[in-house]
Amino acid sequence: MKTPCVAKCKNNEGICGGCFRTMSEITEWRHMNDVKQSDTIDEIQGERSTHICSQCGKPAYCDISAGKSTCWCFELTKRDTSGVKSPECLCRECLAKLPLLN
C-alpha cells in the first residue's frame, strides 16, 4: 500500500505535522501488512472512528475506546489540554495543534 505521506513531514513532538502518523507508525510502516496500513489510514482520516472530536467535530479514533490497553497518543509528548472542555479524546490534527506542557 502507498504511504499516506503528503511531503510536509515535520516531527511535531511525536506526530507528523503532514500525515498525522506517530513516529512509530512511520518507522513500522514498511513492516505493516496491507490491512494494518489501511486501518491506520482509516483511523487518521476518520473513516474508522470511536467518537467525535470535541474540538473540530470530526470523527476521531481512540485505541482505548476500541478496546486496547494503550493508545497511539501515549507516544506523543504531553500536550496542554487545560482548554479542552470535553473529556473525550481529540482527533490527531487537533491534538497536534495543542501547545506542549512545560
C-alpha positions in Angstrom: 0.0 0.0 0.0 1.1 3.5 -0.7 2.3 5.6 2.2 0.0 8.4 3.4 2.9 10.9 3.4 2.0 14.2 1.9 5.6 15.5 1.8 5.0 18.0 4.6 7.0 16.0 7.1 7.7 17.6 10.5 8.1 15.7 13.7 5.7 17.6 16.0 6.9 16.0 19.2 5.8 12.5 18.3 3.3 13.1 15.5 4.0 14.1 11.8 2.6 17.5 11.0 1.8 16.4 7.5 0.2 12.9 7.6 -0.5 12.8 11.4 1.1 9.4 11.8 3.0 8.8 15.0 6.8 8.3 14.7 6.4 4.6 15.5 3.7 4.3 12.8 6.1 5.9 10.3 9.0 3.7 11.2 6.9 0.5 11.3 5.0 1.3 8.1 7.0 -0.9 5.8 6.6 -3.9 8.2 2.8 -3.5 8.4 0.6 -5.7 6.3 -1.9 -4.1 3.9 -4.8 -4.4 6.4 -2.9 -2.7 9.2 -1.8 0.1 6.9 -5.3 0.6 5.7 -6.7 0.6 9.2 -4.1 3.2 10.3 -5.0 5.5 7.4 -8.8 5.0 8.1 -8.2 5.9 11.7 -6.2 9.0 10.8 -8.7 10.2 8.2 -11.8 9.5 10.4 -13.1 6.7 8.2 -12.8 4.4 11.2 -13.7 6.2 14.4 -14.7 5.7 18.0 -16.1 9.1 18.7 -16.4 12.8 17.6 -13.5 15.2 18.3 -14.8 17.8 20.7 -12.6 20.5 19.2 -13.4 20.2 15.5 -16.5 17.9 15.4 -14.9 15.4 13.0 -14.6 11.7 13.6 -11.7 10.6 15.8 -10.2 7.3 16.9 -9.1 6.3 20.3 -7.3 2.9 20.8 -8.6 2.6 24.4 -12.2 3.2 23.3 -11.6 0.5 20.7 -10.6 -2.0 23.5 -6.8 -1.7 23.5 -4.8 -1.2 26.7 -2.8 1.7 25.3 -3.4 4.5 22.7 -1.4 6.0 19.9 -1.5 9.3 21.8 0.6 7.8 24.6 3.6 8.1 22.2 3.4 11.8 22.0 4.9 14.5 24.1 2.2 15.6 26.6 0.1 18.5 25.4 -1.7 21.2 27.4 -5.3 20.1 27.4 -6.5 22.6 30.0 -8.5 24.4 27.4 -10.3 21.3 26.2 -13.8 21.3 27.5 -14.7 17.6 26.9 -13.0 14.6 28.4 -13.2 12.9 25.1 -10.0 12.3 23.1 -9.2 14.7 20.3 -8.5 13.8 16.7 -4.9 13.7 15.7 -4.9 17.0 13.9 -6.4 18.9 16.9 -4.1 17.1 19.4 -1.1 18.0 17.3 -2.1 21.7 17.4 -2.1 21.9 21.2 0.8 23.5 22.9 3.2 21.3 24.8 3.2 21.0 28.5 6.2 22.7 30.2 
